[in-house]
Amino acid sequence: MTVKFPLGQIPLLNCSGRIFRHRRFISIMANQSSSYFDSATAATTDYPIPLSPPMPDISKEIEPHRALTASSKSALFTLSRSHVIFEDEWLIAVNKPQGVYCESVLSSLPALLNDTGANVSELHLANRLDRDTSGVMLITKLHKVAAKFVKAFTDHKVRKTYLAFCVGLAPKWEKITVKSGHGRSKYGAWRVYAASDVGRKLPGGSLVKDMETSFEVLSVNSECFKEVSDLQKDEAVVIVQEKSVIGCDSKNDEILVRARPRSGRTHQIRLHCQYLGIPIRGDVRYEGVYDWKGSRYDGHDLHAESLSFEHPITGKAILLQAPPPSWAIQPFRSQFE
């Protein structure tokens, strides 16, 4: 079941709030001392006001170093058969490692395909992953197939799931869908905007675009949630209109979530995790912790778990899955053993 909260009527939820389940609806109760979303601040500007905070100073110190490290790692990267998840005469899918640029994976692919007779001049990235995001990366072998995937992604016919290891205040929800605006601020950083700002012009001339992500909590502090069907889980829908007042450092719970982006915006999952107060571990750009339990994280813990689509040539249903990284296996160790 889905419970929708219309624009301007976003539910209040705080650390002491409880979710009450009663037959076919969710009632979210909270006291008046602290709320999940604060009241909108009146703005006097010609441009929409971003609702997520700017990049923290630590990001400006760490990100250049990470970029240099990734450049060195990418220059030495060699794709092997162990990276390949799926391959036929039209497509090849690989498991991209963390800290390697997509372009480096693509450039190393011809050497792997030389013995197959593939036309390497027509190789094209069907999807892109951030530098530090691991997981399924799909590459087409023919221009005509690439064009079909462009349309499939545009028409939202390609379904994606991601795993994210987050640190923050354990959420009171089990499933939630966040709908907001997305765009660059005047400083060039990607930010969350109100859903009502979609279509409005930003500095530089670009427009605020819609952004929607569904989240499901898989574990909190390594305690797994029981697997139940989607029909058995109630889902709240938050239509973003105001700033979140959840402090990203208010509590240090470890939360593993599965994310399903319904749109394909830059840094979408990272932005929505930050907005929900559960930034991704290592994601210093969006308030994620850098040092955690005696370890320093040189990248963020986000993994492209799966891609599913109808094969553009054969018409068959295809599900591509990348093996989970070590940080995602621990909460589910009992299921894998």
Secondary structure, DSSP 8 states (H G I E B T S, - for coil): -EEEE-TT------TT-EEEEETTEEEEE--SS--SB--------SS---SS----HHHHHHHHHHHHHHHHHHHH----GGGEEEE-SSEEEEEE-TT--HHHHHHHHHHHHGGGT--GGG-EESS---TT-EEEEEEESSHHHHHHHHHHHHTT-SEEEEEEEEEES--S-SEEEEEEEEEE-TTS-EEEE-GGGTT-B-TTS-B-EEEEEEEEEEEETTEE-----GGGS-EEEEE--S-B---TTS--EEEEEEEEESS--TTHHHHHHHHTT--BTT-GGGT--SEETTEE-SS--EEEEEEEEE-TTT--EEEEE----HHHHGGGHHHH-
